[in-house]
Amino acid sequence: MKTRIRELRKQSKLSQEELAFAVGTTRQTITSIETEKYTASLVLAYKIAHYFKLQIEEVFDFSDLEEKH
């Protein structure tokens, strides 16, 4: 899933480690989310969005998710 985490983090001059600490996860998890190897849980997505004072939809791109019928 595409995200704006790297962009937001760089704008805020934050390292992956600093963001990870702020939202209660590991640097490896932040790296994996940024490289689209891991999709954040809803709770983690909320914490990341909340940290940047944004809505989840402003940080995470849900356009690739389509309902399966």
MDAnalysis code that builds the backbone (N, CA, C; Angstrom):
import MDAnalysis as mda
import numpy as np

u = mda.Universe.empty(207, n_residues=69, atom_resindex=np.repeat(np.arange(69), 3), trajectory=True)
u.add_TopologyAttr("name", ["N", "CA", "C"] * 69)
u.add_TopologyAttr("resid", np.arange(1, 70))
u.add_TopologyAttr("resname", ["MET", "LYS", "THR", "ARG", "ILE", "ARG", "GLU", "LEU", "ARG", "LYS", "GLN", "SER", "LYS", "LEU", "SER", "GLN", "GLU", "GLU", "LEU", "ALA", "PHE", "ALA", "VAL", "GLY", "THR", "THR", "ARG", "GLN", "THR", "ILE", "THR", "SER", "ILE", "GLU", "THR", "GLU", "LYS", "TYR", "THR", "ALA", "SER", "LEU", "VAL", "LEU", "ALA", "TYR", "LYS", "ILE", "ALA", "HIS", "TYR", "PHE", "LYS", "LEU", "GLN", "ILE", "GLU", "GLU", "VAL", "PHE", "ASP", "PHE", "SER", "ASP", "LEU", "GLU", "GLU", "LYS", "HIS"])
u.atoms.positions = np.array([
    [0.843, -1.176, 0.000],
    [0.000, 0.000, 0.000],
    [0.891, 1.242, 0.000],
    [0.586, 2.151, -0.884],
    [1.363, 3.391, -0.961],
    [1.033, 4.292, 0.237],
    [2.063, 4.974, 0.701],
    [1.869, 5.904, 1.813],
    [2.669, 7.178, 1.557],
    [2.377, 8.195, 2.348],
    [3.145, 9.447, 2.305],
    [4.085, 9.541, 3.502],
    [4.306, 8.444, 4.192],
    [5.082, 8.489, 5.437],
    [6.483, 9.046, 5.211],
    [7.186, 8.545, 4.205],
    [8.557, 9.023, 3.961],
    [8.552, 10.531, 3.703],
    [7.642, 10.983, 2.854],
    [7.529, 12.412, 2.530],
    [7.237, 13.244, 3.786],
    [6.270, 12.797, 4.583],
    [5.899, 13.527, 5.798],
    [7.034, 13.528, 6.813],
    [7.706, 12.399, 6.919],
    [8.811, 12.263, 7.858],
    [9.949, 13.215, 7.476],
    [10.263, 13.275, 6.188],
    [11.350, 14.153, 5.738],
    [10.973, 15.621, 5.915],
    [9.717, 15.970, 5.666],
    [9.268, 17.347, 5.888],
    [9.441, 17.746, 7.348],
    [9.220, 16.781, 8.234],
    [9.333, 17.029, 9.672],
    [10.747, 16.808, 10.196],
    [11.669, 16.449, 9.299],
    [13.065, 16.171, 9.658],
    [13.170, 15.096, 10.750],
    [12.394, 14.030, 10.556],
    [12.378, 12.903, 11.496],
    [13.093, 11.706, 10.890],
    [13.825, 10.982, 11.707],
    [14.383, 9.707, 11.258],
    [13.300, 8.643, 11.387],
    [13.521, 7.518, 10.741],
    [12.582, 6.398, 10.894],
    [12.517, 5.982, 12.358],
    [13.644, 5.985, 13.022],
    [13.703, 5.589, 14.430],
    [12.895, 6.541, 15.312],
    [12.996, 7.837, 15.050],
    [12.251, 8.820, 15.846],
    [10.740, 8.650, 15.657],
    [10.312, 8.447, 14.406],
    [8.885, 8.229, 14.157],
    [8.428, 6.933, 14.808],
    [9.212, 5.887, 14.668],
    [8.868, 4.596, 15.263],
    [8.667, 4.731, 16.776],
    [9.591, 5.409, 17.440],
    [9.487, 5.607, 18.884],
    [8.213, 6.382, 19.228],
    [7.918, 7.419, 18.448],
    [6.758, 8.283, 18.718],
    [5.435, 7.525, 18.594],
    [5.387, 6.532, 17.703],
    [4.120, 5.800, 17.492],
    [4.145, 4.404, 18.096],
    [5.221, 4.067, 18.807],
    [5.271, 2.804, 19.534],
    [5.506, 1.579, 18.677],
    [6.395, 1.702, 17.692],
    [6.733, 0.542, 16.867],
    [8.240, 0.532, 16.649],
    [8.718, -0.293, 15.723],
    [10.152, -0.376, 15.468],
    [10.520, 0.347, 14.179],
    [11.790, 0.688, 14.068],
    [12.285, 1.306, 12.843],
    [12.081, 0.372, 11.658],
    [12.270, -0.937, 11.894],
    [12.096, -1.908, 10.824],
    [10.666, -1.890, 10.287],
    [9.690, -1.703, 11.179],
    [8.296, -1.636, 10.739],
    [8.072, -0.397, 9.879],
    [8.602, 0.733, 10.299],
    [8.464, 1.967, 9.507],
    [9.112, 1.778, 8.138],
    [10.300, 1.187, 8.105],
    [10.981, 0.907, 6.839],
    [10.111, 0.034, 5.944],
    [9.556, -1.021, 6.502],
    [8.734, -1.947, 5.720],
    [7.469, -1.292, 5.188],
    [6.874, -0.403, 5.973],
    [5.673, 0.314, 5.508],
    [6.067, 1.266, 4.380],
    [7.164, 1.983, 4.546],
    [7.604, 2.937, 3.528],
    [7.949, 2.251, 2.215],
    [8.473, 1.042, 2.277],
    [8.868, 0.326, 1.060],
    [7.751, -0.594, 0.554],
    [6.576, -0.468, 1.137],
    [5.379, -1.207, 0.735],
    [5.516, -2.722, 0.896],
    [6.357, -3.150, 1.834],
    [6.513, -4.580, 2.118],
    [5.594, -5.022, 3.246],
    [4.999, -4.054, 3.920],
    [4.141, -4.333, 5.071],
    [3.033, -3.302, 5.086],
    [1.822, -3.743, 5.390],
    [0.693, -2.836, 5.526],
    [0.441, -2.621, 7.015],
    [0.395, -1.378, 7.411],
    [0.184, -1.053, 8.824],
    [-1.185, -1.519, 9.287],
    [-1.252, -1.938, 10.542],
    [-2.552, -2.254, 11.149],
    [-3.348, -0.961, 11.248],
    [-4.627, -1.088, 11.444],
    [-5.482, 0.094, 11.577],
    [-5.021, 0.961, 12.744],
    [-4.667, 0.327, 13.849],
    [-4.218, 1.074, 15.032],
    [-2.929, 1.833, 14.724],
    [-1.974, 1.176, 14.082],
    [-0.715, 1.836, 13.758],
    [-0.936, 2.939, 12.718],
    [-1.774, 2.683, 11.739],
    [-2.086, 3.708, 10.725],
    [-2.678, 4.940, 11.400],
    [-3.585, 4.722, 12.358],
    [-4.187, 5.840, 13.086],
    [-3.110, 6.611, 13.857],
    [-2.229, 5.888, 14.536],
    [-1.186, 6.554, 15.331],
    [-0.266, 7.394, 14.449],
    [0.091, 6.848, 13.283],
    [0.974, 7.583, 12.372],
    [0.264, 8.826, 11.855],
    [-0.963, 8.677, 11.400],
    [-1.732, 9.819, 10.892],
    [-1.916, 10.863, 11.993],
    [-2.278, 10.403, 13.185],
    [-2.496, 11.302, 14.313],
    [-1.211, 12.061, 14.652],
    [-0.079, 11.385, 14.592],
    [1.206, 12.022, 14.874],
    [1.423, 13.219, 13.945],
    [1.077, 13.051, 12.672],
    [1.249, 14.130, 11.692],
    [0.035, 15.067, 11.632],
    [-0.932, 14.851, 12.534],
    [-2.151, 15.673, 12.594],
    [-2.937, 15.632, 11.283],
    [-3.018, 14.415, 10.716],
    [-3.733, 14.197, 9.460],
    [-4.748, 13.065, 9.623],
    [-5.657, 12.963, 8.667],
    [-6.584, 11.836, 8.611],
    [-5.835, 10.657, 7.994],
    [-6.256, 9.437, 8.307],
    [-5.603, 8.241, 7.768],
    [-5.544, 8.302, 6.241],
    [-6.632, 8.752, 5.614],
    [-6.693, 8.805, 4.151],
    [-5.697, 9.791, 3.553],
    [-5.200, 10.730, 4.351],
    [-4.211, 11.692, 3.869],
    [-2.789, 11.121, 3.912],
    [-2.618, 10.010, 4.628],
    [-1.305, 9.388, 4.770],
    [-1.214, 8.094, 3.960],
    [-2.290, 7.327, 3.954],
    [-2.321, 6.023, 3.291],
    [-3.217, 6.080, 2.065],
    [-2.764, 5.496, 0.955],
    [-3.506, 5.495, -0.303],
    [-4.313, 4.199, -0.414],
    [-5.616, 4.329, -0.263],
    [-6.505, 3.165, -0.307],
    [-7.070, 2.926, -1.703],
    [-6.633, 3.687, -2.706],
    [-7.216, 3.575, -4.037],
    [-6.992, 2.206, -4.687],
    [-5.951, 1.492, -4.258],
    [-5.698, 0.176, -4.830],
    [-6.617, -0.904, -4.264],
    [-7.271, -0.600, -3.165],
    [-8.148, -1.582, -2.546],
    [-9.500, -1.557, -3.222],
    [-9.882, -2.667, -3.772],
    [-11.179, -2.770, -4.419],
    [-11.967, -3.870, -3.741],
    [-13.250, -3.655, -3.649],
    [-14.100, -4.681, -3.046],
    [-14.105, -5.909, -3.945],
    [-13.953, -7.037, -3.350],
    [-14.019, -8.319, -4.087],
    [-15.425, -8.876, -3.934],
    [-16.048, -9.160, -5.044],
    [-17.416, -9.705, -5.008],
    [-17.420, -11.153, -5.373],
])
